[in-house]
Amino acid sequence: MTDHSSPQRVHTYCALCVARCGAVAVVENGRFTRLEPDPGHPTGQAHCAKGRAAPELVYHPERLTRPLRRTRPKGDPNPGWEPIGWDAALDQTAAAMRRAAERDGPQAVAFTLSSPSTTAIGDSSGFIQRLANAFGTPNRAITLDVCGWGRGFATRYTYGVGSVGLGGGGAGGAMPDIANSGVLILWGYNPSYSRLTHATATVEALKRGMRLIVVDPRHVGLASKADLWLRVRPGTDGALALGLANLMIEGGWYDRDFIRDWSNGPLLVRADSGRLLTEHDLAADGDTGRLFAWNSAAGRLVPYDTASGRYTGDTRSVALEGEYRVATAQGEVVCHPVFELYARLCRRYPPEAVEKICWIPRAQVERGADLIWHARPASYYAWSGHEQHATVTQTARAISLLYALTGSFDQPGGNVLLPAAPAAPITGEELPSAKSLGPTLGLAERPLGPARWKYYTTPRSLPRHSRGEAPPGARSGRLRREHAAGPC
């Protein structure tokens, strides 16, 4: 028999957000009484208020511990919830899903869940994706329209890698190697409140001499320990990132080899169409997957094969700046390297413009650019502070491009791609039903947006189809949102 006379200490982790802090659950007389930090765990140095309140959440009198069924129509001020058994709840939910699929097609059912970053749903999200794939719908939603899209998904277009869950703060999911960073940038992120393991790691790194830049309208958390606090005007983070990049490019403070070898910076863009120059532009039978840069020393085009990711010949003289005239099948066309166009965009944000737009003194902007370059290796973590604005996609890209200039990506002390134990995914992408899914809501309108990864954006896509316009692949127009209340 279990002895309940003395407190039990169960080593575990707190699952109330993506940080998953190491913890020790104290059980007294069979009752969970407190959650304590576990200093022996890599993320167990401290707990936030939510973690410390875990016993209150478990035993709160209003906590749902069994399914409820609505007995009154939607819109009634009193839903008339009544408890039902688990078997009945599962059977009724499954039956409703089957009816919707038979009537309108499985695409007419949408799965929604709360944020995996800030709630306990994170450990279940993979299984929810598997259920959606098995059922046959490409439509699922989390709050990407509010946060998560910029840091977790838009940055994929800079770094070429996907988010490691939505806990990845910027850099496409590559995490900051704080223990070895020379300078850390916290952008719209206060780990003292939201991720204590990063706060404690940052404090330890500061003790050994790491420099810290905090971008936040408020003087909170680690801003008091920062070498530079950039008090950005809300909504102008993109202008700040472009302004910092402008100073770095003007000063030659960027890793030219990294930009040349690991980015599309050298590739030529047609001035007339804004599209990359391809072999098909030079000859009617040319390959559209064959692109070009310019060899300044030889004064000629350098082919780049997108399949292999390699240039033909020596790349040391590949140009990042300048303007070049190229003979195409349609006549001569003016072209510029991608990096040249980026530099031109950044030049629109000199320090005086940034000061006016962002309300940050010129001297601080200049100090920021100097620190980012000369204190390398650099790492950064961006969170939802910069995402609560209409320009989130371009803002996240501007921050990611600024960071790319440092050449610290996936380098010790930079933002690194962490290894993971090989394991079969649980999301069910291999299921036959998943291989024949129709397009996600909103994919046609925004092919590079969340729908590319089977997430629809609720404000734009869902109401239109709920009114009766047919989602792709459905036989009729009503998008079904099947809900069942369950325990939390």
N, C-alpha and C positions, 0 to 999 in steps of 0.2 A: 504494500500500500504506500501511496505517496505521503510523505511527512509534510503537513501544512503548518507545523508549529513554528518553523523558522522561515524567513523570507527566501524565496527562490529568485535567482538572478539568471535570466535567460538572455543569451547573446543573440542579437538580431539586428535589424536596421529599420529606420523609420521610412515608411513608404508613402508619406503624405505629400511628397513632391519628388522631382527628378533628382535631387541631391542625394537621396538615399543615405542619410548620415548613419554611421555605425552607432549602435545603441545597446543598452542593457535594460530589458524590461524587468521590473521588480514586481513579483507576485507574492502577496501576503494573504494567507488563509484562503487561497484559491481566487483571489481578486487582484487584478492588475491595478497597481497603485501609483506607479510613476515610471517614467522613461528617462534613463540617465545616459549621458555621453559614454562612449566606449573609447578611451584614448588609445587602446591597442588596435583600433580599426583605422584604416587610412582616412576615412571621412568622419571619424567619431570624436573630434576634439571638442565640439560644442553643439548645442541644440538651439533652435529658434523657438519662439513662443508657441508655434503650431505643434512642434514635436513635444514640447513640455506639456501641452494640453491634451496629449493623446488619451490619457485615462478619462478625461471629461468627455471626449468624443465617443469613446467606447460605451460609457454608461449614461450618456445624456438621455433623459426620458423621452425626447422627441426623435431619437435616432431610429431610422427604419431598420427593422430586423426581419421583416417578412414582406412579401408582395402585397400591394394594395390594388384594388380595382375601382375605377370610377363608376358611380351609379347614376350620375346626373349628366346632362349634355354639356359639351364643351361650351365655355362662355358663362356658365352658371357660376355665380360668386362662390357657391359651396359645391365643390366637386362630388361630395358625398362618398369619400373614399371608404372602402370596406376591406378588411383583411381577407385574403384567400390563401390557399395552400400553394406550395411550390409546384406541384404537379399540375394543378389547375392553371396557374399563371403561365407555365411553359407551354402547356397545350393550347391555351387561348392565344398566346402570342404567335406561336407557330402557325396556327390556323389562320390568323389574320394575315400573316405574311404570305401564306400559300394562296389565299383568296386574292390578294393584291397582284401576285405574280401571274395567276391564271387569268385575271381580268385585264391587266395592263402591261404585263411583262415584269420580270424581276428588276429591271432598271428603274421601275416606278417606285421602288422602295429605297429610301435613303437611311443610312446609319449615321447617327451623330453621337459624339462623346465629348466630355469635358476636356480641358487642357491636360495633356500628359505631363506637362512641365510643372504644374502647380497643384495637381490633385493626385489622389491615390489610383487613378485610372491607368497610370503609366505602365504598370506591370501587366495590365489586361489588354492594352491596345492592340498587340499583335494577334491575340485571339479574336478580337472584334473584327480585325481585317480578314482573318481566316473565315469567319462566319460570312462576311460580306462576299468574299470570293466564292465560297461554297454555294451561297444562295444565288449568285450570278448578277450582282449589281456592282457597277463601278462607282457608285455615288456614296461617298462618306464625307463627313464634315467634322472639323474641329475649328477652333477660333482663329484660323489662319488670316482671316480678314481683319482681325484686331491685333494679333501679335503672332510671332513665330515664322511668318512668311519671309520677312526680311532677313533675319539672322539664320534661319534654318534652310531656306530654299532659294531665295534670290541670290545668295552668295555662291550657290553651285555654279552659276554662270561665270563667276570669276575663277574659282579654284578647281572646277572640274570634278569635284567629289561631292557626295551626298551628305546630308546631315546624319550624324550619329544620334538618332532620335531627335526630339525637339529640344533636348537639353544642350545641344551644341550651340554655344553663343558666338555666332559669326563664323567666318572661315570655313563655311560649308560643313561644320561639325568638327573640324580640327581643334583640339583643345590647347589652351595656353600652357606651356611648360614653365610654370611660374617659378619653380625651384631653380631654374637655370636662366631665367630671363634677365636681360640687362635693363630693359624698360618694359613696363606693363601699362597698357591703356585700358581703362575701364570706361566703356562708352554707354551711357544710359543704363548703368548697372551698379547696384548697391549691394554687394554680397554680404555686408554686415547685417542686412535685413533678410535677404532672400537665399543666400547660399553660404553659410558660415564656413564651410570647408575652404572656400576660396578666400574668404576674409582672413582666416588664420594663416593660410599659406602665403598670402600677400604680406601680412605683418612679418612673418619669418623671413621672407625674401628682402623686405626693407631693412631688416637688421643686418643683412650681409652686404647691403649697398645697392640693391636694385632701385631704379628710379620708377616713379609712379606718376601717370597722368590720369586725371579724372575729368571726364566730360559729363557735366550734369548741371542743370539750372539751379539745383539746390546744394547747399554746403552740408552734405550728410555723409554718414559712414566714413569711408576712408579718405574723403576729400580733405579732412583735417591733417592727414599724414602725407598728402600728395606733394610731390615736387612742383606740380603745376595743376591748378584747378581751373579748367576752362568752363566758365559759366555761360553756356550757350543759350541763346534765345530759343525757346521751344519751337520746334518745327524747322530750324535752320541747320540741322546737323550736316546735311548734304553739302551746303555751301562751305561749312567749316572744313569738311574732308577735302573738298576740291581746293580750298585755299591753302591748306597745309601741303597738299601734293604740289601745288604750284611753286611754293617756296623750295621744296625739295628738288623738283626738276630744274628750276632756275639755278640752284646751287650745285647741281650735279650730284645731289645726295640721293642716288638711287642705284640699285644693283643692276647695272647694264647687262651683265652676262645673264642674270636670271631672267630679265625681261626678254632678252634676245632668244634664249634657249628654251624657256619654259612658258612663254606666253605668245599670244597672237600679235604682239606689238609690232613685229616687222612686216606683217602681211599687208599688201597694198589694197587700198580701197579706191574705187572709182569715184571721182568727184561728181560725175554727172548723175549717178544712180545711188551712191552711198553704199554700194554692195562690193564685196570682195572681188578682186580681179581673178578670173578663172581661166583655165586653158580653153574653155569653150568660147570665151570672149576673143581669143586670138585666132581660133580656127573653128569652123562649123562642126567638125567632128571631134573637137577637144573634150577632155574630161572635166566635168564640173567639179569633181573632187580634187582637182589639182590646182593649187593656188600658187601665188608668187610673192616674193620679196624682192628687194633691189640690192644688188652688190655694188657698193659705192666704188670700190677699187677697180672692178672690171667694167663698170658702167653697163650692166646688163641685168636681166631678170634672173632670179634664182627660184627654181621650182620647189614647191613644198607639197608633199603627198599626205593628205589627211588620213589615209588608211594606216600608214606606218608612223605618222607623226614626225617625219624627218625631211630635212632639206637635202637637195642634191648638191654635193660638193662642200667646200669650206664655207663656214658661216661667220667667220670672224669679221668680215667686212659687210655683213648685212646691215642695212641702214634702218635706224629707228626714227630719223627725222628727214625732212625735205619734201620736195615736190618733183615728180617725175612724169615725163610724157611717154606714153606707151602706145605703139601701133597695134590696133586691134582690127578685127575683120570689118568693123563699122567705121574705121578711121582712128585718128589719134585721140587718146583720152588722157586727161590729167589724173594722176594717182598720188596718194599720200599713204605712208605707213599708218597703221592703226595707232601707234604710239604718238605720232605727230598730231593726229586729230585729238587724242586725249590731252596732250600738252596744250593744244590750242584752247580746249574747253577750260582747263585749269587756269590759263592766263586771264580768263574773264573774272577771276576771283583773287585779285591782288590783296595784300593785307588791308589796305584802306577800304576795299569793298567788303571784306569779311568783317571788319570792325563795324561797318554801317549795318550790314545784314544781321550779323550774329551777336552784336553788342559785346564783342570781346576785344580788348585793347590790342593794337597792332603788336606791341612788344610781346604780349603773351602768345599770339599766333606764331611769331617768329621763334620764340623760345620753344614752342611745341614742336615745330619742324626740326629744330636743332637737336632736341632731346631724342626724337624718334629715330633720327639717323645716327647720331654720334654715341648713343647709349646702347646700340644694338648688342645682342640679338633682341628683337622686339616681339612682343606677343600682345594680343588684345582679346577682350571679351566684351561683346555687345549684347545687350538684353533689350527688354521691351520698352525702355525709356525713349529710344529713338524711333520706335515703330508706331506710335500712336498718332500718326499723321498721314495725310493722303499721299505723300511722296515716298512711302516706305521702301518700295522696290528700288528706286533710283538712289535713295539715301543709303541703303544697305550696300548697293553696288559701289557707290562713291567711297564708302569707308573701306570696303574690301580692296578696291584698287589702290587706295592710299597705302594699305598694309602691304600689298604685293610689291610696292616699290622697295621695301626694305630687304627683299630677298630672304626673309626669315622663315617663310612658309615651309613647314615640315623639316625644320632644322632644329638642333638642340637649342633650347631657350626661346624658340618661336612657337607658333601654333602647329602642333604635331598631330599626325594621324596615328592614333593608338592602335596597337595590335589587339586582336580579339581571338578568343579560342574558336576554332572551327566548329560550327554547329549548323545543322539544317534549319532554315528559317521556318517559323511557325505560321507565317502569314498566308500560306496557301496559294502562292503564285503558280505552283505547279499543277493545281487542280484543273481538270478539264473545263469546268465552268469558268474558271478565271482566264483561261486562254481564249475564250470566245466572248469576252465582255464587250459591250458597246462603248462608245465614248462617254466620258464623264461630263456632267452638266458644266457648261461654260468652256469646254475645250475648243470649240469652233471659234468662239469670240476671242479667247485669250489662250492660244496654244502654248505659250511659255509660262502660264500661270499655274496656280495650284492644281488645276484639273489635269495637268501633265502627270501628276502623281496620284490621281484618283481622289482628289479632295475638291469638292465644290465650295465656292465662296457663298455663304448664306445670304448676304444682303442683295446680291445681284442675281444669282441663278435661281434660288429656291422660290421666291415669291412669284416669278414669272410662270414657272411650271405648275405651281400650286393653283394658279388661276385657271389652269386648264390647257396651257400650251404644252404640246407633247414633248417630253424629254426624248433625246435620241434613242431609238430602238424600241420605244414603248408603242403599244398598239393604240392607246388612247391617251388622253391628255392629262389625267390627274396624277400628280406625284404624291405618293402615300408616305406619310411620316408616322410610323407605328411606334407608339411609346408604351412602355410598361414601367410602373414604379417598382423599384426593388430596394433592397437594403443597401446602405452605404457603409 
